Amino acid sequence: MKLLHNIYQVGGPGMTHFFDATVYLIKGTQGWFLIDCGTPEGYEQIKANIRRAGADPADIRRILGTHGHYDHVGAAHLWKEEFGCELLLHERDTAQVETGDSLKTSAAILYGTASTPCRVDGRIEEGDIWQGEDLTVEAVYTPGHTMGSVSFDVTAGGYHLLVAGDAVWGGFSAKIGSDEAAWRATLDKITARHFDFYTFGHVNAQLIADADQRLKEAKMAFANYYNPWFKTFFEEYHY
């Protein structure tokens, strides 16, 4: 589904296997690239959606991983084997992907399966830039859900779109590498920026408007990350 010019959602809830986190296809100046790539269970359907968007999976050059969890980059080894794609991650989440640590990648505890070890070809760092056709993708280091989590500030058509991965509305568990202090600092960092739209790791194909207010409320409701019934009931929420 087309979200903005040269930006498509090709995986996630209601689109591919229910294990898959959101997957985004972006037209770069030197070929297409993905933000996250889903799981082996959804791999064939994601490829079919890419073709429906008018792209050839063989033209995808790299995968930018928001973090090293199975639902986000579990299929990376298949993309590398079939198409020679490069996988890029933050260094703090690299080891669990390369060793196939099925606990740290959440494969075992959330999906009842195992991660396949996958070489990481490059690192994502704060401020890294990728150029697309009429757009720019900037990496923002957003640890908390995992210590190697990154988000992407996409500037397209005069709009700022936050692709948040699990930095917003992700689940908290020390078993998957979560850290509360880092996550609270991340939410402060995100809400200090302006975004026209946002999207996150487990949402059907859409851009969420009034992003600044919604992200502020996501920060206010941090206890939801521990338990969805917990939030600050003394504050006023619009959403």
ABEGO torsion letter per residue (X at the ends): XBABBGBBBABEBGABBAABBBBBBBBBABEBBBBEAEBAAAAAAAAAAAAAAGBBAAABABBBBABABAAAAAAAAAAAAAAGBBBBBBAAAAAAAAAGBAAAAGAAAAAGBBBBBBBBABBBBBGBBBBBBGBBBBBBBBBGABAABBBBBBBBGGBBBBBAEAABGBBBBAAAGBBAAAAAAAAAAAAABBBABBBBABBBBBBBBGAAAAAAAAAAAAAAAABAABBBAABBBAX
